[in-house]
């Protein structure tokens, strides 16, 4: 039996998602969720051009309205995603109405976390209160001692061939994020190669400088995640950042999808906390420029505001398209043969307004 599945595709500064609302399209269980993710995220046999599949279902009482789950191209489930939560707020506003919801995240940890998301009524902006950063769970980092009191693990001695030795600051904001700030773990010369003055156009080939910079970020992220698996047993996100006043320009390489994304919401929270602890960032509102997205969308920006209840991330996700696809019966046969982008794949799925 082939089952039709309704989906909506959203982009939040080039971080893209297929959202399946299980209140409208209920699925049979995690095997079907994993199968659909493997099929839908595969560019050869499915939809492709998307980072993750998000599944929303009604929560069973308590303060939560919905359960938020995020699946990868290999069918595995990961923990959380700031831009995914921003996109979820936009989707709920569009399909169910309302302006504020409680959402359960981080289900694979066995310790579901309640976060609140919302949408402004008129201007298209959405927000998520990510709470506070926490020490990275022990299943994600092999420490030689107890968790640090400030929740930041100092990571040193990351030797990357052709680049040199790097260091960074690890914290947890729904995902494990290793923040490397220019002058604080990210050498000046390397920062100049990562943060380049470039402009691109969606659907057109990137120039040589862009391709070189993309390959460099991919090389660093891939090597750290492969060579230091004993330290990061389930992988780690890398955030490269440089600060100017209340503005942070950044790039993010993500575990699980094993490539650089154009933007990252949970990473902005980790960078805010670490930046404040290092004395690089003030309290209040911080503007984050997703550097790689701005090659194609020059006005792309998220904000992170420190509040009494946690860090609030604000963005403007966009609906790309809605559609119906059949749930292919043998989706589990499709392996991750083509959807993991390589360094040569310099054109990310930054969606145009039309489907």
Secondary structure, 3 states (H helix, E strand, C coil): CCEEEEEEEEEECCEEEEEEECCCCCCCCHHHHHHHHHHHCCCCCCCCCCCEEEEEEECCCCCCCEEEEEECCCCCEECCCHHHHHHHHHHHHHHHCCCEEEEEECHHHCCCEEEEEEECCCCCCEEEECCCCECCCCCCCCCCCCCCCCCCEEEEEEEECCCEEEEEEEEECCCEEEEEEECEEECHHHHHHHCCCCCCCCCCCCCHHHHHHHHHHHHHHHHHHHHCCCCCCCCCEEEEEEEECCEEEEEEEECCCCEEECCCHHHHHHHHHHHHHCCCCCCCEEEEEEHHHHCCCCCCCEEEEEECCEEEEEECCEEEEEEEEEECCCHHHCCCCCCCCCCCCCCCCCCCCCC
